[in-house]
Amino acid sequence: MTNPDPIEVALLVAGYLDGLGIAHTVGGSIASSFAGEPRSTVDIDVVVDLHDRHVDKLVQVLSAEFYVDADAVRRAIRTRASANLIHQATQLKVDLFIAGGTPLDVQQIARRQSVDLGNGRRLHVHPPEDILLQKLRWHRQGGGVSDRQWRDILAIVRVQGPRLDRDYLRANAPVLGVADSLARALGETEPGP
């Protein structure tokens, strides 16, 4: 496939997760594209409330279309880390982030928003505030040098404008250690005099 569509692959994974009753929310560039400015992505990030009891059935339903390593998924659950899926037809990578890896994962799932993609297709994504906090965290973890992450951050703040729940952001940014980065992003996007 020459032009793989990350949204279609995200919908495919979400459909399997929904079918198994596994709560999840899509983050990363897909969520930031809905909240800010659209851009291409090379992978799909999904926060999942995944437990050992889900692994065998999940691997069974995914394995027809994805490369999935059951041991890697179990290890990710134990360590509250991530495991990768590879969509065989497109070679797109899906990162399953196990809820509990960061202090806000459970909130992200609880606060997820359903985006209508037309034709009865819906995708659960991080709300703007949560993807903004996540992008600030990734920017910090990358040493604060990623122009792409910073552009995504500023785009979310600009596009969402007054709709952003600034109280939620200010309460949760310190939990991830990004309060100073949040203040910078808000300051860079405030209208001038």
C-alpha positions in Angstrom: 0.0 0.0 0.0 1.6 3.3 -1.1 -0.4 5.7 1.0 -1.4 4.0 4.2 -4.1 5.8 6.1 -3.4 6.0 9.9 -7.0 6.9 10.6 -8.2 3.6 9.0 -5.7 1.6 10.9 -6.6 3.4 14.1 -10.3 2.6 13.4 -9.4 -1.0 12.8 -7.6 -1.3 16.2 -10.3 0.6 18.0 -12.9 -1.7 16.6 -11.1 -4.8 17.9 -10.6 -3.1 21.3 -14.3 -2.0 21.4 -15.3 -5.6 20.5 -13.4 -6.9 23.5 -14.7 -4.2 25.9 -11.2 -2.8 26.4 -11.3 1.0 27.1 -8.9 3.0 25.1 -8.2 6.5 23.6 -6.1 7.5 20.6 -3.5 10.1 21.3 -0.4 11.2 19.5 -0.5 13.0 16.2 -3.9 11.8 15.3 -5.5 13.4 18.4 -3.4 16.5 18.0 -4.6 16.8 14.4 -8.2 16.8 15.6 -7.4 19.4 18.3 -4.9 21.5 16.4 -3.6 21.4 12.8 -3.6 18.2 10.8 -0.3 16.7 9.9 1.0 13.3 8.8 2.1 10.7 11.2 4.3 7.6 11.0 2.6 5.7 13.9 -0.5 5.5 16.0 -0.6 5.9 19.7 -3.3 4.3 21.8 -3.7 4.4 25.6 -5.4 1.1 26.6 -6.8 -0.2 29.9 -5.3 -3.6 29.1 -4.9 -6.5 31.6 -3.5 -10.0 31.5 -7.0 -11.5 31.1 -7.3 -9.7 27.7 -4.1 -10.8 26.1 -5.0 -14.1 24.6 -8.2 -12.9 23.0 -6.6 -9.7 21.8 -3.8 -11.5 20.1 -6.2 -13.9 18.6 -8.4 -11.2 17.0 -5.4 -9.0 15.9 -3.1 -11.6 14.5 -5.0 -11.9 11.2 -4.1 -8.3 10.3 -1.3 -7.3 12.7 2.0 -8.6 13.8 1.6 -8.8 17.6 3.8 -10.5 20.2 1.8 -11.8 23.2 4.9 -11.9 25.4 5.7 -8.2 24.6 2.1 -7.3 25.4 2.3 -9.1 28.7 5.6 -7.5 29.6 4.1 -4.1 28.8 1.2 -4.8 31.1 3.6 -5.8 33.9 5.8 -2.8 33.5 3.1 -0.3 32.6 5.0 0.5 29.4 4.1 0.0 25.7 4.0 -2.7 23.2 3.9 -2.4 19.4 1.6 -3.8 16.8 2.5 -3.7 13.1 -0.3 -3.6 10.6 0.7 -6.1 8.0 -0.9 -4.5 4.9 0.5 -1.0 5.5 3.5 -1.6 7.9 2.1 1.2 10.1 3.1 0.8 13.7 0.6 1.1 16.5 2.0 1.8 20.0 -0.2 0.4 22.8 0.5 2.4 25.9 -0.8 0.6 29.0 -2.8 2.8 31.2 -1.0 3.5 34.4 2.3 4.4 32.8 1.8 8.1 33.5 -0.3 9.6 36.3 -2.9 10.9 33.9 -3.6 7.8 31.7 -6.7 6.8 33.6 -8.1 10.4 33.3 -7.3 10.4 29.6 -9.4 7.3 29.1 -12.2 8.7 31.3 -12.2 12.0 29.5 -11.8 10.7 25.9 -13.9 12.3 23.2 -15.7 10.5 20.4 -14.9 12.0 17.0 -17.5 11.4 14.2 -15.6 10.4 11.0 -18.7 9.9 8.9 -20.5 6.8 7.7 -21.1 5.6 11.2 -17.4 5.6 12.0 -16.3 7.0 15.4 -12.9 7.2 17.1 -12.2 7.8 20.7 -9.4 10.4 21.1 -7.7 12.4 23.8 -9.5 15.7 24.5 -7.5 18.8 23.5 -6.2 19.4 27.1 -4.9 15.8 27.5 -3.2 15.7 24.1 -1.7 19.1 24.9 -0.3 17.8 28.2 1.0 14.6 26.5 2.7 16.6 23.8 4.3 18.8 26.4 5.6 15.7 28.2 7.0 14.2 25.0 8.6 17.5 24.2 10.2 17.6 27.6 11.4 14.0 27.4 13.0 14.7 24.0 15.1 17.5 25.6 12.8 20.3 24.4 14.3 20.3 20.9 11.6 18.9 18.7 10.2 21.6 16.5 7.4 19.3 15.3 6.2 18.6 18.9 6.4 22.3 19.7 4.4 23.3 16.6 1.8 20.7 17.5 1.6 22.2 21.0 1.2 25.8 19.8 -1.4 24.7 17.1 -3.5 23.1 19.8 -3.5 26.2 22.0 -4.2 28.5 19.0 -7.0 26.4 17.4 -8.7 25.6 20.7 -8.3 29.2 22.1 -10.7 30.0 24.9 -12.3 26.5 24.7 -9.2 25.0 26.4 -9.8 24.3 30.1 -6.9 26.2 31.5 -7.8 25.3 35.1 -7.5 21.6 34.2 -4.2 22.3 32.4 -2.7 24.2 35.2 -3.8 21.6 37.8 -2.3 18.7 35.8 0.8 20.1 34.2 2.8 19.9 37.4 1.8 16.2 37.7 3.8 15.6 34.5 6.5 18.1 35.4 5.6 20.4 32.5 4.1 23.5 34.2 6.8 25.8 32.9 6.4 24.5 29.3 2.6 25.0 29.6 3.2 28.6 30.7 5.6 29.1 27.8 3.1 27.7 25.3 0.2 29.8 26.6 2.4 32.9 26.7 3.6 32.4 23.1 0.0 32.1 21.8 -1.6 34.9 23.7 -2.7 37.8 21.5 -0.3 40.8 21.7 -1.4 44.3 22.7 
